């Protein structure tokens, strides 16, 4: 039997919901194998509900949004086993059924903490990159402006045993910038890769991939 | 009816009700949700049931097999194992004691 056609936008919405559920399970401490099983069951349920409601025809973004409005929010999976809502009416039945959405437990604090952590990692990478490039930028500026200015001033007293500064960073200063910047970047990458291995990606996938790689 | 209390009661009993719903034959996740909803009182949500099923599987109380579905991804069919049947019997025994004790406190007229 041919599989149901789900329009691209609808498919992305469904995938985003399932990814959010998996992330919530991860934050709740569910091991990877358990998360896979739960998300697989959930996906099979959602696809079957879509199938029933559309008669096996094309599923649109509106179909998916209506469906997701009836099931538990991703945050309901965060508190661990048995902490999700038990709806009084039970599961939605058939095409016309409305099971009533459970209250859900928003763990805003947990979500904010994870998001803040990722933005800190982003800031570390940006600052580290800036520090690493400071010596090169300094050289460039020195060549363009600074050396001329300093030499013009120093020229007035040259010949009296005054050392003319050339505005360049010393070797030690360069090394310090490189080390500081490198440590920041390496720390951010290590933490980001570790989180990704745990399946925690509080930011959109494309940002997570930009930080930690595919 | 205090929905908070009844909700907590259902969540506390979901392991027993899930195992009992599987006693007469295997079922996949959504089907199990519908079986429980069909009782009129024991309906629960997917975020409550699926983590419990996952744990029961890890503990060896239920086994799982995958089968194709016309609606999309394969269905995961759950079935009680021998250990699961023994565990269900134990839970059922405790449940009967529990309800007997509560009924005793409530008395004949429920007061």
Contacts between the chains, C-beta under 8 A, distances in Angstrom:
chain1	res1	chain2	res2	distance
A	1	B	70	4.5
A	3	B	72	6.1
A	4	B	71	6.5
A	4	B	72	6.2
A	25	B	51	7.7
A	30	B	51	6.8
A	30	B	54	7.7
A	33	B	58	7.6
A	34	B	51	7.3
A	34	B	54	4.4
A	34	B	55	7.2
A	34	B	58	6.7
A	37	B	50	7.7
A	37	B	53	7.6
A	37	B	54	4.6
A	37	B	57	6.7
A	37	B	64	7.7
A	37	B	76	7.1
A	38	B	50	4.5
A	38	B	51	5.8
A	38	B	53	8.0
A	38	B	54	5.3
A	40	B	73	6.8
A	40	B	76	6.2
A	41	B	28	7.7
A	41	B	29	3.7
A	41	B	30	7.6
A	41	B	46	7.6
A	41	B	50	4.7
A	41	B	53	6.9
A	41	B	76	5.8
A	42	B	29	7.8
A	42	B	46	5.9
A	42	B	50	6.2
A	43	B	72	7.5
A	43	B	73	5.5
A	44	B	28	6.9
A	44	B	29	6.6
A	44	B	30	6.6
A	44	B	69	6.3
A	44	B	71	7.6
A	44	B	72	6.7
A	44	B	73	5.1
A	44	B	74	7.1
A	44	B	75	5.4
A	44	B	76	6.9
A	45	B	29	6.0
A	45	B	30	4.0
A	45	B	33	7.2
A	45	B	46	6.2
A	47	B	69	7.5
A	47	B	71	4.9
A	47	B	72	3.2
A	47	B	73	6.1
A	48	B	30	5.6
A	48	B	69	6.8
A	48	B	71	4.2
A	48	B	72	7.1
A	49	B	30	7.6
A	50	B	71	7.4
A	50	B	72	7.9
A	51	B	70	7.2
A	51	B	71	3.7
A	51	B	72	6.9
A	52	B	71	7.7
A	56	B	70	7.9
A	71	B	45	7.7
A	71	B	46	6.2
A	72	B	45	5.1
A	72	B	46	6.1
A	72	B	47	4.0
A	76	B	45	7.2
A	76	B	47	4.0
A	77	B	47	5.1
A	77	B	51	7.3
A	80	B	51	7.5
A	81	B	51	4.3
A	81	B	52	5.9
A	81	B	55	6.2
A	82	B	11	4.7
A	82	B	12	7.5
A	82	B	14	6.5
A	82	B	48	6.0
A	82	B	51	7.3
A	82	B	52	6.8
A	83	B	11	7.7
A	84	B	11	7.9
A	84	B	45	5.5
A	84	B	46	7.8
A	84	B	47	3.0
A	84	B	48	4.5
A	84	B	51	7.7
A	85	B	7	6.5
A	85	B	45	5.5
A	85	B	47	7.1
A	85	B	48	7.3
A	86	B	6	8.0
A	86	B	7	4.6
A	86	B	10	4.3
A	86	B	11	5.3
A	86	B	14	7.5
A	86	B	43	7.4
A	86	B	44	4.5
A	86	B	45	5.8
A	86	B	48	5.4
A	87	B	43	6.4
A	87	B	44	7.3
A	87	B	45	5.1
A	88	B	3	5.9
A	88	B	6	7.2
A	88	B	7	7.5
A	88	B	43	7.3
A	89	B	37	7.7
A	89	B	43	6.2
A	90	B	33	7.4
A	90	B	36	6.7
A	90	B	37	3.0
A	90	B	38	7.9
A	90	B	42	7.7
A	90	B	43	2.0
A	90	B	44	7.0
A	91	B	30	7.6
A	91	B	33	4.3
A	91	B	34	6.0
A	91	B	36	7.8
A	91	B	37	4.7
A	91	B	43	6.3
A	91	B	44	7.9
A	91	B	45	7.3
A	91	B	46	7.2
A	93	B	34	7.1
A	93	B	37	6.9
A	99	B	37	7.7
A	99	B	43	7.7
A	102	B	45	5.1
A	102	B	47	7.4
